[in-house]
């Protein structure tokens, strides 16, 4: 069965499901790359312990805490900052059935939040994540900014999208870029098209590297 969208009430009514909450933190910026390319927005993601890209957050227990309280708790552990998250920041809840290749028999519901802050707060989170976060260097290997610009050689968003993401994090990112008008549909389509070419070239490189081990 494919993933499907749920209302918040429907999601919370699923008592036999595991629940995970994640948040995309972003701000506007006037900064320019090399003094020429407008960066426009700062969006935070993280490199996880498994080498995959994802958003801050984790598993919560709705029977013991609200979704927002659980997300704030996870954010504090991973980022070192107490971030208040409200119901108004909630964007979507998605039912993700257990994979046939997974050892888990539990279905997962992911709750995604998007919170806009100012650039100063973004910088404070970045500093705390590397100096005060309990999970830094363990569950979280580091914060990254999503480059939403596109360079002449295709670098930027296209290259970023060609990386590996956890679960539905890539969809959450792309959907949010469109929902909050952070990029135009035309820009995103161009980035995706170039990203596919990058992935094709990456596969060739991986095969060549694999040959060195034989």
N, C-alpha and C positions, 0 to 999 in steps of 0.2 A: 504494500500500500504506500502511495506517495505521501510526501509531506503536505499538510494542509493548514490553512490559517484558522485561528480560533479567536473568539472574543475573549476578553479577559475573564469574564464570568465563566464561560465554557471551560477555559483552561484550568481555573481554580477548582472547578467541579470534578476534575479528573484526579481522584484521590489515589489511584494506583499507579500514577505516572511520576517519574522523576522530573524536577523542575530546575531549570538553569536560567539565570538572569545575566545579561551582559549590557554594557553601555558604550555608546560612541560619544566621546567628548570632542567638541570642536569649537573653534573661534574664528572670527574674521581677522585678517592681518593686512597691513599695507606693505609688508616686506616683499622684496624682489630677489629672485635668484640671479646672482652675478650682476645685480643692479639693472637687469633688463627684463626678466620674465616674472610677471606678477604671480605670487604664490596664492593670493586671494584668501585661502582658508587653511587653518591648521587642524588636521584630524589625527587623533591618536589611536594607534593600534599597538599590539605587543607581539614580540616573538615568544612563543610558549616553550615550555620545557621539551616538547616533542618536535621542535623545529618548525611548527606550523604557525601561521599568522592568525590572530584572533583579537577579540575585544576583551577588555577587563571585565571580570565577573566570575561566576561559578555556580555550583549547585546550591540551592536554597531549600528550606523546608517550610512550605506554607502553613503547616499545622503548628509550627513553633514561632514563626515570624512572618511579617508581611514580606511580599516580594521586594519592596523597596528597601526595607531594613536589611534583608539578606544581601541585596546587591551592594548596599553601602558598606556592609561588613566585609564582603569580598574585595571591594575596591580599596578599602583601608589596608587590608593584608597585602594586596598586590601592588598598590601605588603609594602607600604611606601617607595618604591624605583622607580625611573624613569628608566625603562628598555626599551632601544631601540629595537624594533622588526622589522625585515625586511621581504620583500617578499620571500627572500631566506630561511627564517625559516619556511615558510608555508609547511605543510605536506599534508593536505587533507581538502576537503570541503564535507560535508555530508548533504543530504536533509532528514530531519526527519519530516514526515507527522504528523499533529495534531492527538493526541490520541482520540479515540472514547469516552474515559472517561474524556477528558479534556474539560473545559469550553471555551478554546480558539479555535477560528476557523482559526487562522493563522498557516501556516506551518513554520517550523524552519529550518534554515541552520546553521550548526555548522562549524566553521573554526578552524582547529587545527594547532598549531605551536609547534615546538620543537627547543629549543635554548641551545646550549652547552656553559657553562661558566667555569671559574676556581673555585676551592674549596673556595677560599677567597671570591669571589662574592656570593656564596651560603650562606656562613656564614653571610655576610652583609645583605642579604635579610632576613634571619631568625631573626636577631637582630632587623631590622627595622620593620618587620611584627608585632612584639610584643610591640614595643615602639612608632612607628611613624605612622603606618597605620590608616587611618580614619575609616576603616571598622572592625578593630580588636575588637573582642568580640561582634560584631553585625552580619554583613553578614558572617564574617569569624571567626570561633571559635578557629582556631589555625593551624599552619603548621605541616605537618608530613613528615617524610622521608620514602620512599618506601623500605622495606628490600628485596633486590633481591637475597639474599643468602637463602639456605635451611639448616636447622639444622637437627640433627639426629632424633629428635622427630616430625619433620614435621613443626616446627615453621619457621617463616620468610615469604617468599613470599606466600606460600600456605595459611597461616593464614590471610595475608593481603588481598589476593584475595577473601577470604570468606566474607569480609565486604560488606556493601551496597554502591553502587556508584550511582551518578546522571547521568541520560541519557546514553550516550554512552562513558562515561569516562573510564569504565573498558576496553572496546574494544580499546580505544585510547591508554591506558597504555600498554596493551598486544601487540598491533600492533607495538608500538614504541620500546618496549623491543626487538622485533625481528628485526625490520627495522634497528635499530642502533647497532645491535649485542651486546646488554647489557646483554643478557642471551642466552643460546643455546636453540634450539627447544626442546631438550631432557629435559633440566632443567624445562622449562616452562610446558611441558606436565606432568611431575612428580608433579609439584606444583599444577596444575589444578586438577589432580586426587585426591591428598590429600585434596585439598580445598573442593571438593564435599563431602568428608567424614566429614569434619569439619562442613559444612553446615547442614548435616544430624543430627549430634550431637547437633548443636545449636538449631535446630527445636525442639528436645526433651526437651532441657533445657527450651525453651520458653514456651512449653506446661506445664511443671512442675511449672514454675513461675506463669503462668496464673491460675493454679489451686489454688494457694495461695490466689487469689483475689475473689474466688467464695465462 
